Amino acid sequence: MSKAPKISVLMSAYNACSDVGNSIESILDQDFEDFELLIMDDCSTDNTKKLIKKYSNIDRRIKFFENPTNYGLTRSLNILLSNSSGEFIARQDSDDISLKNRFSTQINFLENQSFDLCVSRAIVKDSDNLIPNLSYFLPKKLVFKFKNPFIHGTLLAKKTVFDALGGYDENFYFSQDYKFFLDCINKNYNIKYIKKPLYILNVTNNISTKHSRDQKKYAEIVKKEYKIYENIFK
């Protein structure tokens, strides 16, 4: 019986054939190699499925899944989560890039220090700009009132965190990451935010820009819930 991998990486892709190959390769090129990469094709209408299957035939660490219809990111991630076997869960978006030392850097904090989750800053794709920039230096609880201060794609967390929360909240078709981090704050989980960027983030023509109105609508719900939480625990 083979040993379970240390990290399970969750990636969901929809019509991402122009980017998903580079995204997959950035995971396969990690200097920390003890992982499985679970990839969901969310009923793409382009060549995304074919490309993912090609990579899964090359590297046994890749596990391919497909939805019969377009379920969206939240439900897709929960399906992948239920099929994961790692001690830690990592996120990776299908149009982003993880730098080579991402996992080795992050897992050091979770295994050797008292942190439950780890995220990092990112470099904006095709630029030298860091994200977040100035807001990184503000208190995270203050920033959280106005926006999600954490980049979802950079997440590495203990599997026990997801187990305790029951995965992602499927009531949130969008802004599921904002809600997830709120749930983590409510549970008093310790979050390590690495100043050094470990990720290259695509900020054009992605889910946030394509569905900005819906993202904002769901984000407002999180902000209202956070305000209630703040008032209770002052």
MIGUBA-763199 format. One record per residue (C-alpha): residue in three letters; z, x, y; residue number from 1. Coordinates in steps of 0.5 Angstrom, whole numbers. Layout:
<recs>
  marlo     c3     c1     c2  zaba
    ALA      Z      X      Y   NUM
...
</recs>
This chain:
<recs>
  marlo     c3     c1     c2  zaba
    MET      0      0      0     1
    SER     -2      3      7     2
    LYS      3      4     12     3
    ALA      3     -1     18     4
    PRO      0      3     24     5
    LYS      5      4     30     6
    ILE      1      1     35     7
    SER     -4     -6     35     8
    VAL     -9     -6     41     9
    LEU    -11    -13     43    10
    MET    -18    -14     46    11
    SER    -22    -21     47    12
    ALA    -29    -21     49    13
    TYR    -34    -26     52    14
    ASN    -41    -24     54    15
    ALA    -39    -17     55    16
    CYS    -44    -13     51    17
    SER    -45     -9     57    18
    ASP    -38     -6     58    19
    VAL    -35     -7     51    20
    GLY    -38     -1     48    21
    ASN    -35      4     53    22
    SER    -28      0     52    23
    ILE    -28      1     45    24
    GLU    -30      8     45    25
    SER    -24      9     50    26
    ILE    -19      7     45    27
    LEU    -22     11     39    28
    ASP    -22     17     44    29
    GLN    -14     16     45    30
    ASP    -10     23     43    31
    PHE     -5     18     40    32
    GLU     -9     16     33    33
    ASP     -4     11     30    34
    PHE     -7      5     32    35
    GLU    -11     -1     30    36
    LEU    -16     -5     34    37
    LEU    -16    -12     34    38
    ILE    -22    -15     37    39
    MET    -24    -22     38    40
    ASP    -31    -25     40    41
    ASP    -29    -31     44    42
    CYS    -36    -34     42    43
    SER    -41    -30     46    44
    THR    -48    -32     47    45
    ASP    -50    -25     48    46
    ASN    -50    -19     44    47
    THR    -42    -18     44    48
    LYS    -41    -20     37    49
    LYS    -46    -15     34    50
    LEU    -44     -9     38    51
    ILE    -37    -10     36    52
    LYS    -39    -11     29    53
    LYS    -42     -5     29    54
    TYR    -36     -1     31    55
    SER    -32     -4     26    56
    ASN    -37     -2     21    57
    ILE    -36      5     23    58
    ASP    -28      6     24    59
    ARG    -23      3     19    60
    ARG    -18      2     25    61
    ILE    -22     -4     28    62
    LYS    -21    -11     26    63
    PHE    -26    -16     28    64
    PHE    -25    -23     29    65
    GLU    -29    -29     32    66
    ASN    -27    -36     35    67
    PRO    -32    -42     33    68
    THR    -32    -44     40    69
    ASN    -30    -41     46    70
    TYR    -22    -41     46    71
    GLY    -21    -37     52    72
    LEU    -16    -31     53    73
    THR     -9    -34     52    74
    ARG    -11    -37     45    75
    SER    -15    -31     43    76
    LEU     -9    -26     44    77
    ASN     -4    -30     41    78
    ILE     -9    -31     35    79
    LEU    -10    -23     35    80
    LEU     -2    -22     36    81
    SER     -1    -27     29    82
    ASN     -6    -22     26    83
    SER     -2    -15     28    84
    SER      2    -11     24    85
    GLY      4     -5     29    86
    GLU     11     -4     32    87
    PHE      8     -4     39    88
    ILE      3     -9     42    89
    ALA     -2     -6     47    90
    ARG     -7    -10     51    91
    GLN    -14     -7     53    92
    ASP    -19    -11     57    93
    SER    -26    -11     54    94
    ASP    -29     -9     61    95
    ASP    -24     -3     62    96
    ILE    -23      4     60    97
    SER    -16      7     58    98
    LEU    -15     14     59    99
    LYS    -15     19     53   100
    ASN     -7     20     54   101
    ARG     -5     13     55   102
    PHE     -2     11     49   103
    SER      2     18     48   104
    THR      5     17     55   105
    GLN      7     10     54   106
    ILE     10     10     47   107
    ASN     14     16     49   108
    PHE     18     12     54   109
    LEU     19      6     49   110
    GLU     21     10     43   111
    ASN     25     15     47   112
    GLN     28     11     53   113
    SER     31      4     54   114
    PHE     25      1     56   115
    ASP     22     -5     53   116
    LEU     15     -5     56   117
    CYS     11      0     60   118
    VAL      5     -1     65   119
    SER      1      4     69   120
    ARG     -3      4     75   121
    ALA    -10      4     75   122
    ILE    -16      7     78   123
    VAL    -21      2     81   124
    LYS    -28      3     77   125
    ASP    -33      7     80   126
    SER    -28      9     86   127
    ASP    -22     14     87   128
    ASN    -18      8     89   129
    LEU    -11      7     86   130
    ILE     -9      0     84   131
    PRO     -4     -2     86   132
    ASN     -4      2     92   133
    LEU      2      1     98   134
    SER      5     -5     94   135
    TYR      7      0     88   136
    PHE     12      3     93   137
    LEU     15     -4     94   138
    PRO     21     -7     90   139
    LYS     17    -11     84   140
    LYS     22    -17     85   141
    LEU     19    -18     92   142
    VAL     12    -17     90   143
    PHE     13    -22     84   144
    LYS     14    -27     89   145
    PHE      7    -26     92   146
    LYS      3    -24     86   147
    ASN      3    -20     79   148
    PRO      5    -13     81   149
    PHE      3    -11     74   150
    ILE     -4     -9     71   151
    HIS     -4    -13     64   152
    GLY     -9     -9     61   153
    THR     -5     -3     62   154
    LEU      1     -6     58   155
    LEU      5     -3     52   156
    ALA     11     -7     49   157
    LYS     15     -7     43   158
    LYS     13    -13     38   159
    THR     20    -16     39   160
    VAL     19    -18     46   161
    PHE     13    -22     44   162
    ASP     16    -25     38   163
    ALA     22    -27     42   164
    LEU     17    -30     47   165
    GLY     13    -34     42   166
    GLY      7    -30     45   167
    TYR      3    -32     51   168
    ASP      4    -39     54   169
    GLU     -2    -43     52   170
    ASN     -1    -48     57   171
    PHE     -3    -42     62   172
    TYR    -11    -42     61   173
    PHE    -11    -37     67   174
    SER     -6    -32     70   175
    GLN     -3    -32     63   176
    ASP     -1    -25     64   177
    TYR      3    -27     71   178
    LYS      7    -32     66   179
    PHE      8    -27     61   180
    PHE     11    -22     66   181
    LEU     16    -28     69   182
    ASP     18    -29     62   183
    CYS     20    -22     61   184
    ILE     24    -22     67   185
    ASN     28    -28     65   186
    LYS     30    -25     59   187
    ASN     32    -18     63   188
    TYR     27    -14     59   189
    ASN     27     -7     62   190
    ILE     20     -5     65   191
    LYS     17      2     66   192
    TYR     12      2     71   193
    ILE      8      9     71   194
    LYS      6     12     78   195
    LYS      0     16     75   196
    PRO     -6     12     73   197
    LEU     -7     11     66   198
    TYR    -13      6     66   199
    ILE    -20      5     70   200
    LEU    -20     -2     72   201
    ASN    -26     -6     73   202
    VAL    -25    -11     79   203
    THR    -32    -14     80   204
    ASN    -35    -20     76   205
    ASN    -29    -20     71   206
    ILE    -25    -26     69   207
    SER    -21    -26     76   208
    THR    -27    -26     80   209
    LYS    -31    -31     76   210
    HIS    -25    -36     76   211
    SER    -21    -34     82   212
    ARG    -19    -41     84   213
    ASP    -17    -43     77   214
    GLN    -13    -36     77   215
    LYS    -10    -38     84   216
    LYS     -8    -45     81   217
    TYR     -4    -43     75   218
    ALA     -1    -37     79   219
    GLU      2    -42     84   220
    ILE      6    -45     78   221
    VAL      9    -38     76   222
    LYS     11    -37     83   223
    LYS     14    -44     84   224
    GLU     18    -42     77   225
    TYR     20    -35     80   226
    LYS     23    -38     86   227
    ILE     27    -43     82   228
    TYR     29    -37     77   229
    GLU     31    -33     83   230
    ASN     36    -39     86   231
    ILE     39    -39     80   232
    PHE     41    -32     78   233
    LYS     42    -30     86   234
</recs>
